[in-house]
Amino acid sequence: MNDYCADYSDYLINKKAVSANTLDSYIRDVEHFLSFLEENGLSDPCKVDTEWMNAYVKRLIETKKSNATITRNVASIRSFFQFLMINNKMTSNPAKAIHVAKPVKKLPQILSGKEIELLLAQPDRYEPKGCRDKAMLELLYATGIRVSELVDLNLEDMNLHNGLLKCCSGKNERLIPVYPAAVNAVAEYIQNVRSLIITPDGGHALFTNLNGRRLTRQGFWKIVKGYAESAGIVKEITPHTLRHSFALHLLENGAELKDIQLMLGHADISSTQVYVHLLNDHFKKVYNSCHPRAKLG
């Protein structure tokens, strides 16, 4: 079965051009599914039918996986069977008929302007780690890029002179303006810290860990959580919190939704429209808490 996963991985990389994060997620989901089949006596995934799929979904439910996790698993497996069909290994997709209740979408948490300032003030830019962390946080809030895109950045992607960041996701490339404070933070890091910690293993990576290798998403996430705690921010912080805050703050200050879509790299504007709902929700809360007659019965 490992051959199936290896071929499927090549397909996702070379034909679908998925991001590294998506690739990891799809392969992990398919490997878990193949392990389930083996545990239950089926060695050939090409013999899977709808009954096998229902049994696997039942297993996921029994192990208390969330609707979001089950939905993602089914999507990954559906894609895997689509790959097998393309390669004439199967004639139909047994995962196509499987429908999972859609997870309830929670609106993402947004940091206020004051909370952003508090977070950005936490790193000590006069020591190497703090200088690097300050540059990363400033750049993330300046551009709204994904954490996976941040850690994938190379040195040549940052144009300090023109204040522009080149961000590549799959086959797509976008140029995003970077405000001066973020440019200065990145420049300070490049000039004073990166050259001291980079190793051959780090290659062209813009941001590395203190061992000189490219920083990981998990490594960055620990950094953000640490600074959020030291800043006294009690909101639930996720790797996308600065990205969501970037988008809402732009919208709040008059940016066009289409421009925000391009900067975020959303293929479909419906993905960007969630920030309109967030903005409306934000204004409603402000109204209810601040209008002198809002609480009158």
Backbone as numpy.savetxt, mean C-alpha at the origin, in Angstrom:
# Nx Ny Nz CAx CAy CAz Cx Cy Cz
3.53 -29.23 -7.29 2.71 -28.02 -7.29 3.56 -26.76 -7.29
4.80 -26.87 -6.79 5.67 -25.71 -6.78 5.93 -25.17 -8.18
5.93 -26.09 -9.18 6.11 -25.67 -10.57 4.98 -24.75 -11.00
3.76 -25.09 -10.57 2.62 -24.25 -10.90 2.82 -22.83 -10.34
3.27 -22.75 -9.09 3.46 -21.44 -8.46 4.57 -20.66 -9.15
5.64 -21.36 -9.53 6.76 -20.68 -10.20 6.31 -20.12 -11.55
5.56 -20.93 -12.31 5.07 -20.47 -13.62 4.06 -19.33 -13.45
3.22 -19.45 -12.43 2.23 -18.41 -12.18 2.92 -17.10 -11.77
3.97 -17.21 -10.98 4.74 -16.03 -10.57 5.35 -15.34 -11.79
5.92 -16.13 -12.70 6.49 -15.55 -13.94 5.42 -14.83 -14.74
4.22 -15.42 -14.78 3.10 -14.82 -15.51 2.70 -13.47 -14.90
2.62 -13.43 -13.59 2.23 -12.19 -12.91 3.28 -11.09 -13.13
4.55 -11.48 -13.12 5.64 -10.50 -13.28 5.75 -10.03 -14.73
5.79 -10.98 -15.66 6.11 -10.65 -17.05 4.91 -10.29 -17.92
3.75 -10.86 -17.59 2.56 -10.58 -18.40 1.64 -9.54 -17.77
1.46 -9.66 -16.45 0.53 -8.75 -15.76 1.23 -7.55 -15.16
2.56 -7.63 -15.00 3.36 -6.52 -14.45 2.81 -6.01 -13.13
2.47 -6.96 -12.23 1.92 -6.55 -10.94 3.03 -6.02 -10.05
2.64 -5.27 -9.03 3.62 -4.74 -8.08 4.17 -5.88 -7.21
5.29 -5.64 -6.57 5.90 -6.65 -5.71 4.96 -7.05 -4.58
4.23 -6.07 -4.05 3.31 -6.34 -2.95 2.16 -7.25 -3.41
1.60 -6.94 -4.60 0.51 -7.76 -5.15 1.01 -9.16 -5.46
2.22 -9.26 -6.01 2.81 -10.56 -6.32 2.92 -11.41 -5.05
3.46 -10.84 -3.98 3.60 -11.58 -2.72 2.25 -12.06 -2.21
1.26 -11.19 -2.29 -0.07 -11.51 -1.79 -0.70 -12.66 -2.59
-0.65 -12.56 -3.91 -1.25 -13.59 -4.77 -0.57 -14.94 -4.59
0.76 -14.95 -4.58 1.48 -16.21 -4.45 1.23 -16.83 -3.08
1.22 -16.02 -2.04 0.96 -16.53 -0.69 -0.43 -17.17 -0.62
-1.44 -16.50 -1.18 -2.80 -17.04 -1.16 -2.89 -18.35 -1.93
-2.25 -18.41 -3.09 -2.31 -19.63 -3.91 -1.56 -20.77 -3.23
-0.42 -20.46 -2.61 0.34 -21.51 -1.91 -0.48 -22.11 -0.76
-1.21 -21.26 -0.03 -2.06 -21.76 1.04 -3.16 -22.66 0.49
-3.72 -22.26 -0.65 -4.77 -23.05 -1.28 -4.24 -24.40 -1.75
-3.07 -24.40 -2.37 -2.46 -25.66 -2.84 -2.12 -26.58 -1.67
-1.69 -25.99 -0.56 -1.41 -26.79 0.64 -2.69 -27.44 1.15
-3.79 -26.70 1.12 -5.10 -27.24 1.52 -5.47 -28.43 0.65
-5.26 -28.30 -0.66 -5.58 -29.40 -1.58 -4.76 -30.64 -1.25
-3.46 -30.43 -1.03 -2.57 -31.57 -0.73 -2.98 -32.26 0.57
-3.31 -31.44 1.58 -3.72 -32.00 2.88 -4.96 -32.87 2.74
-5.77 -32.57 1.73 -7.02 -33.30 1.54 -6.96 -34.28 0.37
-5.73 -34.62 -0.06 -5.55 -35.70 -1.01 -5.65 -35.36 -2.48
-5.63 -34.07 -2.82 -5.67 -33.70 -4.24 -4.34 -33.09 -4.63
-3.62 -33.75 -5.51 -2.28 -33.28 -5.89 -2.27 -32.43 -7.15
-3.37 -32.44 -7.88 -3.43 -31.71 -9.16 -4.48 -30.60 -9.09
-4.06 -29.33 -9.03 -5.04 -28.23 -8.95 -5.94 -28.14 -10.18
-5.51 -28.73 -11.29 -6.33 -28.69 -12.51 -7.61 -29.52 -12.36
-7.69 -30.33 -11.30 -8.88 -31.15 -11.07 -9.84 -30.50 -10.07
-9.54 -29.30 -9.67 -10.41 -28.59 -8.73 -11.72 -28.23 -9.39
-12.83 -28.41 -8.66 -14.13 -27.97 -9.13 -14.75 -27.04 -8.09
-15.99 -26.64 -8.32 -16.65 -25.70 -7.43 -16.77 -26.24 -6.01
-16.96 -27.56 -5.88 -17.07 -28.16 -4.55 -15.78 -27.97 -3.74
-14.64 -28.14 -4.41 -13.36 -27.90 -3.74 -13.24 -26.44 -3.30
-13.67 -25.54 -4.16 -13.60 -24.11 -3.82 -14.49 -23.80 -2.62
-15.70 -24.35 -2.62 -16.60 -24.13 -1.48 -16.02 -24.68 -0.19
-15.33 -25.84 -0.31 -14.71 -26.44 0.87 -13.60 -25.55 1.41
-12.85 -24.93 0.50 -11.75 -24.06 0.94 -12.30 -22.79 1.59
-13.33 -22.22 1.00 -13.94 -21.02 1.60 -14.49 -21.36 2.98
-15.08 -22.55 3.10 -15.59 -22.99 4.40 -14.46 -23.07 5.42
-13.28 -23.60 4.98 -12.12 -23.67 5.86 -11.69 -22.27 6.32
-11.68 -21.32 5.40 -11.28 -19.95 5.74 -12.24 -19.34 6.76
-13.54 -19.63 6.57 -14.55 -19.12 7.50 -14.36 -19.75 8.88
-14.10 -21.06 8.90 -13.92 -21.79 10.17 -12.71 -21.29 10.94
-11.69 -20.84 10.21 -10.49 -20.31 10.88 -10.61 -18.81 11.17
-11.86 -18.32 11.03 -12.21 -16.95 11.41 -11.46 -15.88 10.61
-11.23 -16.17 9.33 -10.68 -15.15 8.45 -11.75 -14.09 8.18
-11.33 -12.85 8.03 -12.28 -11.77 7.77 -12.82 -11.88 6.35
-13.97 -11.23 6.11 -14.53 -11.21 4.76 -13.55 -10.63 3.76
-12.80 -9.62 4.19 -11.83 -8.98 3.29 -10.74 -9.97 2.90
-10.26 -10.76 3.88 -9.22 -11.76 3.60 -9.74 -12.86 2.69
-10.97 -13.32 2.95 -11.55 -14.38 2.12 -11.76 -13.88 0.69
-12.25 -12.65 0.57 -12.47 -12.07 -0.76 -11.15 -11.98 -1.53
-10.08 -11.56 -0.85 -8.78 -11.46 -1.51 -8.27 -12.84 -1.93
-8.45 -13.84 -1.06 -8.02 -15.20 -1.38 -8.73 -15.74 -2.62
-10.03 -15.54 -2.66 -10.81 -16.03 -3.81 -10.35 -15.32 -5.09
-10.08 -14.02 -5.00 -9.61 -13.27 -6.17 -8.25 -13.80 -6.64
-7.37 -14.10 -5.70 -6.05 -14.63 -6.05 -6.17 -15.99 -6.73
-7.02 -16.86 -6.18 -7.20 -18.19 -6.74 -7.89 -18.12 -8.10
-8.84 -17.21 -8.23 -9.52 -17.02 -9.53 -8.51 -16.62 -10.60
-7.59 -15.74 -10.24 -6.55 -15.32 -11.16 -5.63 -16.49 -11.52
-5.34 -17.34 -10.54 -4.49 -18.52 -10.77 -5.14 -19.47 -11.77
-6.44 -19.71 -11.61 -7.12 -20.60 -12.54 -7.25 -19.98 -13.93
-7.38 -18.65 -13.97 -7.40 -17.97 -15.25 -6.07 -18.20 -15.99
-4.98 -18.16 -15.23 -3.66 -18.45 -15.80 -3.60 -19.88 -16.35
-4.14 -20.84 -15.60 -4.15 -22.23 -16.06 -4.99 -22.39 -17.32
-6.09 -21.65 -17.43 -6.93 -21.70 -18.63 -6.20 -21.14 -19.84
-5.47 -20.04 -19.62 -4.71 -19.43 -20.71 -3.69 -20.42 -21.26
-3.16 -21.26 -20.36 -2.15 -22.24 -20.75 -2.75 -23.61 -21.08
-4.08 -23.61 -21.31 -4.79 -24.83 -21.75 -4.69 -25.99 -20.76
-4.55 -25.65 -19.48 -4.52 -26.68 -18.45 -5.93 -26.97 -17.92
-6.82 -25.99 -18.08 -8.20 -26.13 -17.62 -9.13 -25.51 -18.66
-10.39 -25.93 -18.64 -11.36 -25.40 -19.60 -12.34 -24.43 -18.95
-12.40 -24.42 -17.63 -13.28 -23.48 -16.93 -12.63 -23.06 -15.61
-13.15 -21.99 -15.04 -12.59 -21.43 -13.82 -13.51 -21.74 -12.64
-13.14 -22.71 -11.79 -14.03 -23.10 -10.68 -14.21 -22.04 -9.61
-13.36 -21.03 -9.61 -13.48 -19.97 -8.61 -14.40 -18.85 -9.09
-14.79 -18.89 -10.36 -15.58 -17.79 -10.92 -16.96 -17.69 -10.28
-17.52 -18.84 -9.92 -18.88 -18.85 -9.37 -18.92 -18.60 -7.87
-17.75 -18.47 -7.25 -17.69 -18.28 -5.80 -17.85 -16.80 -5.46
-18.84 -16.49 -4.67 -19.09 -15.10 -4.27 -19.07 -15.00 -2.75
-18.30 -14.06 -2.27 -18.18 -13.84 -0.82 -18.83 -12.51 -0.50
-19.49 -12.46 0.65 -20.12 -11.20 1.07 -19.08 -10.09 1.09
-19.42 -8.97 0.47 -18.46 -7.88 0.40 -18.17 -7.32 1.79
-16.88 -7.10 2.09 -16.55 -6.52 3.40 -17.06 -5.09 3.51
-17.47 -4.73 4.73 -17.90 -3.35 4.96 -16.67 -2.45 4.93
-16.70 -1.49 4.03 -15.54 -0.60 3.90 -15.57 0.49 4.96
-14.50 0.55 5.75 -14.38 1.62 6.73 -13.65 2.79 6.09
-14.13 3.98 6.38 -13.41 5.15 5.87 -12.07 5.24 6.58
-11.02 5.52 5.83 -9.67 5.53 6.43 -9.51 6.67 7.44
-8.62 6.46 8.40 -8.30 7.50 9.38 -7.44 8.57 8.70
-7.72 9.81 9.08 -6.98 10.95 8.54 -6.35 11.71 9.69
-5.10 12.10 9.51 -4.45 12.94 10.51 -4.78 14.41 10.23
-5.00 15.16 11.28 -5.22 16.60 11.13 -3.89 17.26 10.79
-3.96 18.51 10.39 -2.74 19.26 10.10 -1.82 19.32 11.31
-2.42 19.48 12.50 -1.63 19.56 13.73 -0.95 18.22 14.01
-1.67 17.12 13.78 -1.10 15.79 14.01 0.03 15.49 13.03
-0.14 15.96 11.78 0.93 15.79 10.79 2.19 16.52 11.25
2.02 17.76 11.73 3.17 18.54 12.19 3.85 17.86 13.38
3.04 17.31 14.29 3.58 16.58 15.43 4.40 15.36 14.99
3.84 14.60 14.03 4.52 13.41 13.55 5.84 13.76 12.87
5.81 14.78 12.02 7.00 15.18 11.28 8.08 15.77 12.19
7.65 16.23 13.38 8.62 16.84 14.31 9.33 15.81 15.17
8.91 14.54 15.13 9.47 13.54 16.03 10.91 13.12 15.71
11.26 12.87 14.44 12.64 12.40 14.18 13.68 13.47 14.52
14.78 13.04 15.08 15.90 13.94 15.38 16.80 13.99 14.15
16.67 15.05 13.37 17.39 15.13 12.09 18.89 15.30 12.27
19.36 15.46 13.52 20.80 15.64 13.76 21.52 14.31 14.03
20.75 13.21 14.00 21.41 11.91 14.07 20.96 11.09 12.85
21.79 10.13 12.39 21.56 9.47 11.09 20.16 8.88 10.92
19.71 8.11 11.90 18.39 7.48 11.77 17.29 8.53 11.67
17.36 9.54 12.53 16.34 10.58 12.51 16.35 11.38 11.22
17.53 11.64 10.68 17.66 12.36 9.41 16.99 11.58 8.28
17.26 10.27 8.25 16.63 9.41 7.24 15.11 9.36 7.42
14.67 9.18 8.67 13.24 9.05 8.95 12.49 10.34 8.63
13.09 11.46 8.96 12.49 12.76 8.63 12.29 12.89 7.13
13.30 12.49 6.34 13.21 12.56 4.88 12.09 11.67 4.36
11.96 10.47 4.90 10.92 9.54 4.43 9.52 10.04 4.76
9.32 10.50 5.99 8.00 10.99 6.39 7.60 12.22 5.59
8.54 13.14 5.42 8.26 14.36 4.65 7.91 13.99 3.20
8.67 13.08 2.61 8.44 12.71 1.21 7.12 11.99 1.04
6.77 11.15 2.00 5.50 10.42 1.92 4.31 11.38 1.99
4.38 12.33 2.91 3.27 13.29 3.02 3.28 14.29 1.87
4.44 14.59 1.33 4.54 15.55 0.22 3.95 14.99 -1.07
4.03 13.68 -1.26 3.67 13.09 -2.56 2.48 12.14 -2.51
2.15 11.61 -1.34 1.03 10.67 -1.26 1.32 9.31 -1.86
2.59 8.98 -2.11 2.90 7.68 -2.70 2.65 6.56 -1.69
2.50 5.36 -2.19 2.31 4.18 -1.34 3.62 3.86 -0.62
3.51 3.17 0.52 4.72 2.77 1.25 5.57 1.84 0.39
4.91 0.93 -0.35 5.66 0.03 -1.23 6.43 0.81 -2.29
5.85 1.92 -2.76 6.53 2.75 -3.75 7.68 3.52 -3.11
7.49 3.94 -1.87 8.54 4.67 -1.16 9.80 3.81 -1.01
9.62 2.57 -0.56 10.81 1.73 -0.32 11.42 1.22 -1.63
10.67 1.31 -2.73 11.19 0.90 -4.04 11.94 2.03 -4.75
11.90 3.24 -4.20 12.54 4.38 -4.86 14.05 4.19 -4.96
14.59 4.64 -6.09 16.03 4.67 -6.28 16.52 6.11 -6.22
17.81 6.27 -6.03 18.40 7.59 -5.88 18.06 8.51 -7.05
18.09 7.94 -8.26 17.85 8.76 -9.46 16.39 9.15 -9.64
15.48 8.60 -8.83 14.06 8.95 -8.94 13.75 10.31 -8.32
14.65 10.83 -7.49 14.44 12.11 -6.81 15.21 13.21 -7.53
14.48 14.16 -8.11 15.10 15.30 -8.78 15.06 16.48 -7.80
16.16 16.65 -7.08 16.21 17.70 -6.06 16.15 19.09 -6.66
16.80 19.27 -7.81 16.88 20.60 -8.43 15.50 21.11 -8.83
14.68 20.22 -9.40 13.36 20.65 -9.89 12.23 20.34 -8.90
12.57 19.70 -7.78 11.53 19.39 -6.80 10.50 18.42 -7.34
10.96 17.35 -8.00 10.05 16.37 -8.60 10.47 14.96 -8.21
9.47 14.10 -8.03 9.73 12.70 -7.74 9.16 11.85 -8.87
9.97 10.94 -9.39 9.49 9.99 -10.39 9.11 8.71 -9.66
7.86 8.31 -9.82 7.37 7.13 -9.12 6.89 6.11 -10.15
7.41 4.90 -10.09 7.04 3.84 -11.03 6.27 2.77 -10.28
5.12 2.37 -10.82 4.32 1.29 -10.25 3.90 0.39 -11.40
4.50 -0.81 -11.46 4.26 -1.67 -12.61 4.80 -1.01 -13.86
3.93 -0.87 -14.88 4.34 -0.23 -16.13 4.05 1.27 -16.12
3.42 1.75 -15.07 3.02 3.16 -15.00 4.08 4.01 -14.32
4.25 5.21 -14.82 5.21 6.15 -14.25 4.53 7.50 -14.09
4.76 8.15 -12.96 4.18 9.47 -12.77 5.20 10.38 -12.10
5.10 11.69 -12.42 5.96 12.71 -11.81 5.12 13.49 -10.82
5.62 13.63 -9.60 4.86 14.29 -8.54 5.69 15.43 -7.97
5.09 16.62 -7.85 5.82 17.74 -7.23 6.12 17.46 -5.76
7.21 18.01 -5.27 7.61 17.83 -3.87 7.84 19.21 -3.25
7.18 19.49 -2.14 7.30 20.82 -1.53 8.73 21.03 -0.99
9.16 22.29 -0.87 10.57 22.59 -0.52 11.07 21.95 0.77
10.25 21.91 1.82 10.71 21.34 3.09 11.06 19.86 2.92
10.28 19.15 2.10 10.56 17.74 1.85 11.81 17.58 1.00
11.97 18.45 -0.01 13.17 18.42 -0.84 14.41 18.62 0.04
14.33 19.59 0.93 15.47 19.88 1.82 15.78 18.70 2.74
14.73 18.04 3.25 14.93 16.90 4.15 15.60 15.74 3.40
15.16 15.50 2.16 15.75 14.42 1.38 17.19 14.77 1.00
17.42 16.02 0.62 18.77 16.46 0.26 19.73 16.29 1.44
19.28 16.67 2.62 20.11 16.55 3.82 20.45 15.09 4.09
19.46 14.23 3.92 19.70 12.79 4.13 20.70 12.24 3.11
20.51 12.60 1.83 21.40 12.09 0.78 22.84 12.56 1.02
22.98 13.83 1.36 24.32 14.41 1.50 25.04 13.96 2.77
24.29 13.79 3.86 24.94 13.58 5.16 24.84 12.15 5.71
23.90 11.37 5.21 23.66 10.07 5.84 23.77 8.89 4.86
23.10 8.99 3.72 23.02 7.82 2.83 24.40 7.29 2.45
25.30 8.18 2.12 26.63 7.73 1.68 27.40 7.01 2.80
27.00 7.25 4.05 27.68 6.62 5.19 27.17 5.21 5.49
25.90 4.93 5.09 25.32 3.64 5.46 25.08 2.71 4.29
25.07 3.23 3.07 24.77 2.38 1.90 25.85 1.32 1.73
25.44 0.11 1.38 26.37 -0.99 1.08 26.09 -1.47 -0.34
26.96 -2.30 -0.90 26.69 -2.84 -2.24 25.34 -3.54 -2.33
24.90 -4.15 -1.22 23.59 -4.81 -1.21 22.45 -3.82 -1.37
22.71 -2.56 -1.03 21.68 -1.54 -1.14 21.45 -1.08 -2.55
22.41 -1.31 -3.44 22.26 -0.92 -4.84 22.01 0.57 -4.99
20.97 0.90 -5.77 20.61 2.30 -6.01 19.50 2.78 -5.08
19.16 1.99 -4.06 18.04 2.34 -3.17 18.20 3.74 -2.60
17.12 4.51 -2.63 17.16 5.84 -2.02 17.20 5.71 -0.50
16.32 4.86 0.04 16.26 4.70 1.49 16.69 3.29 1.89
17.62 3.22 2.83 18.10 1.93 3.30 17.94 1.84 4.81
18.03 0.61 5.33 18.09 0.47 6.78 19.50 0.82 7.24
19.74 0.77 8.53 21.04 1.21 9.04 22.15 0.20 8.75
21.77 -0.95 8.18 22.76 -1.91 7.71 23.11 -1.71 6.24
22.51 -0.68 5.65 22.86 -0.33 4.28 22.09 -1.05 3.20
21.08 -1.84 3.57 20.28 -2.55 2.58 18.93 -1.84 2.40
18.31 -2.07 1.26 17.03 -1.41 0.97 16.03 -1.64 2.11
15.38 -0.58 2.51 14.40 -0.66 3.59 13.18 -1.45 3.12
12.55 -2.19 4.03 11.34 -2.95 3.71 10.09 -2.19 4.17
8.93 -2.61 3.66 7.66 -2.03 4.09 7.47 -2.24 5.58
7.81 -3.45 6.04 7.63 -3.76 7.47 8.54 -2.87 8.33
9.77 -2.67 7.85 10.69 -1.82 8.58 10.18 -0.39 8.69
9.66 0.12 7.57 9.13 1.49 7.59 7.91 1.59 8.50
7.06 0.56 8.46 5.84 0.58 9.25 6.14 0.66 10.75
7.17 -0.06 11.19 7.58 0.01 12.59 8.05 1.42 12.95
8.73 2.06 12.02 9.22 3.42 12.24 8.05 4.39 12.44
7.04 4.29 11.57 5.87 5.19 11.67 5.14 4.98 12.98
4.91 3.71 13.34 4.19 3.42 14.58 4.93 4.00 15.79
6.26 3.88 15.77 7.05 4.41 16.88 6.92 5.91 17.02
6.97 6.62 15.90 6.86 8.09 15.96 5.43 8.52 16.30
4.43 7.76 15.85 3.04 8.10 16.18 2.83 8.00 17.70
3.42 6.97 18.30 3.31 6.80 19.75 4.02 7.94 20.49
5.21 8.28 20.03 5.96 9.35 20.72 5.29 10.71 20.53
4.53 10.85 19.45 3.80 12.11 19.21 2.49 12.17 19.98
2.12 11.04 20.60 0.86 11.00 21.36 -0.36 10.93 20.48
-0.21 10.41 19.26 -1.35 10.28 18.34 -2.08 8.99 18.67
-3.35 9.10 19.03 -4.10 7.92 19.48 -4.93 7.29 18.35
-4.99 7.91 17.20 -5.75 7.34 16.08 -5.08 6.06 15.60
-5.90 5.21 14.96 -5.36 3.97 14.39 -4.56 4.32 13.13
-3.26 4.15 13.21 -2.38 4.50 12.10 -2.12 3.26 11.24
-2.20 3.41 9.93 -1.88 2.34 9.00 -0.78 2.83 8.06
-0.17 1.91 7.27 0.86 2.37 6.34 0.36 3.40 5.33
-0.98 3.44 5.13 -1.54 4.38 4.14 -2.03 5.69 4.76
-1.85 5.86 6.08 -2.43 7.03 6.74 -1.93 8.34 6.14
-0.63 8.44 5.90 -0.09 9.69 5.32 -0.58 9.88 3.89
-0.76 8.80 3.15 -1.29 8.87 1.78 -2.72 9.41 1.81
-3.54 8.87 2.70 -4.93 9.33 2.81 -4.98 10.79 3.26
-4.12 11.14 4.20 -4.10 12.53 4.71 -3.68 13.49 3.62
-2.67 13.11 2.84 -2.21 13.91 1.70 -3.39 14.21 0.77
-4.15 13.17 0.40 -5.25 13.33 -0.55 -6.36 14.21 0.00
-6.76 13.96 1.26 -7.86 14.74 1.82 -7.46 16.19 2.01
-6.24 16.44 2.46 -5.80 17.83 2.67 -5.73 18.59 1.36
-5.33 17.93 0.27 -5.36 18.59 -1.04 -6.79 18.92 -1.45
-7.69 17.96 -1.29 -9.09 18.16 -1.66 -9.71 19.27 -0.81
-9.38 19.26 0.46 -9.90 20.25 1.41 -9.48 21.67 1.02
-8.31 21.76 0.39 -7.79 23.08 0.04 -7.98 23.44 -1.43
-8.91 22.71 -2.10 -9.33 23.14 -3.43 -8.77 22.39 -4.61
-7.99 21.33 -4.39 -7.44 20.57 -5.53 -8.56 19.83 -6.26
-8.40 19.69 -7.58 -9.36 18.94 -8.38 -9.17 17.45 -8.17
-10.29 16.72 -8.15 -10.24 15.27 -7.93 -9.38 14.58 -8.99
-9.47 15.03 -10.23 -8.71 14.42 -11.33 -7.20 14.57 -11.09
-6.79 15.73 -10.59 -5.36 15.95 -10.31 -4.88 15.04 -9.18
-5.73 14.88 -8.15 -5.37 14.00 -7.03 -5.27 12.56 -7.53
-6.19 12.16 -8.41 -6.14 10.82 -8.99 -4.81 10.56 -9.68
-4.34 11.53 -10.46 -3.08 11.36 -11.19 -1.90 11.27 -10.23
-1.91 12.10 -9.19 -0.80 12.07 -8.24 -0.77 10.78 -7.43
-1.96 10.25 -7.10 -2.03 9.01 -6.34 -1.75 7.79 -7.21
-1.91 7.95 -8.53 -1.69 6.82 -9.42 -2.87 5.87 -9.48
-4.09 6.38 -9.21 -5.29 5.56 -9.30 -5.67 5.36 -10.77
-5.91 4.12 -11.18 -6.32 3.86 -12.56 -7.76 4.33 -12.78
-8.58 4.24 -11.76 -10.00 4.58 -11.86 -10.32 5.68 -10.85
-11.01 6.71 -11.30 -11.30 7.84 -10.41 -12.24 7.44 -9.27
-12.95 6.32 -9.41 -13.83 5.88 -8.32 -13.02 5.58 -7.06
-11.76 5.17 -7.24 -10.89 4.92 -6.08 -10.57 6.22 -5.36
-10.53 7.32 -6.11 -10.20 8.62 -5.53 -11.42 9.27 -4.88
-12.61 8.87 -5.32 -13.83 9.52 -4.84 -14.11 9.24 -3.37
-13.44 8.24 -2.79 -13.63 7.98 -1.36 -13.26 9.21 -0.55
-12.35 10.03 -1.06 -11.92 11.22 -0.32 -13.00 12.30 -0.32
-13.90 12.26 -1.29 -15.05 13.17 -1.27 -15.95 12.79 -0.10
-16.18 11.48 0.06 -16.99 11.00 1.20 -16.32 11.37 2.53
-15.00 11.21 2.57 -14.26 11.57 3.78 -14.40 13.05 4.09
-14.31 13.87 3.05 -14.40 15.32 3.24 -15.79 15.69 3.75
-16.82 15.10 3.16 -18.19 15.37 3.60 -18.38 14.94 5.05
-17.81 13.77 5.40 -17.91 13.26 6.76 -17.19 14.19 7.73
-16.03 14.69 7.29 -15.24 15.60 8.12 -16.02 16.89 8.39
-16.60 17.47 7.32 -17.34 18.73 7.48 -18.58 18.55 8.35
-19.20 17.36 8.24 -20.39 17.09 9.05 -20.02 17.05 10.53
-18.89 16.42 10.85 -18.44 16.36 12.25 -18.09 17.74 12.78
-17.42 18.54 11.93 -17.09 19.92 12.33 -18.36 20.71 12.59
-19.34 20.57 11.69 -20.61 21.30 11.82 -21.30 20.92 13.13
-21.42 19.59 13.36 -22.15 19.12 14.55 -21.47 19.50 15.86
-20.15 19.59 15.83 -19.44 19.92 17.08 -19.26 21.41 17.29
-19.35 22.21 16.21 -19.03 23.63 16.32 -20.22 24.58 16.13
-21.26 24.16 15.40 -22.38 25.09 15.18 -23.17 25.23 16.47
-23.43 26.47 16.91 -24.08 26.68 18.22 -25.48 26.09 18.32
-26.16 25.87 17.19 -27.51 25.34 17.28 -27.62 23.88 16.80
-26.48 23.28 16.46 -26.50 21.92 15.92 -26.97 20.89 16.93
-26.75 21.17 18.24 -27.08 20.17 19.25 -28.44 20.42 19.91
-29.13 21.44 19.42 -30.45 21.73 19.99 -31.47 20.73 19.48
-32.35 20.25 20.34 -33.35 19.28 19.93 -34.51 19.92 19.21
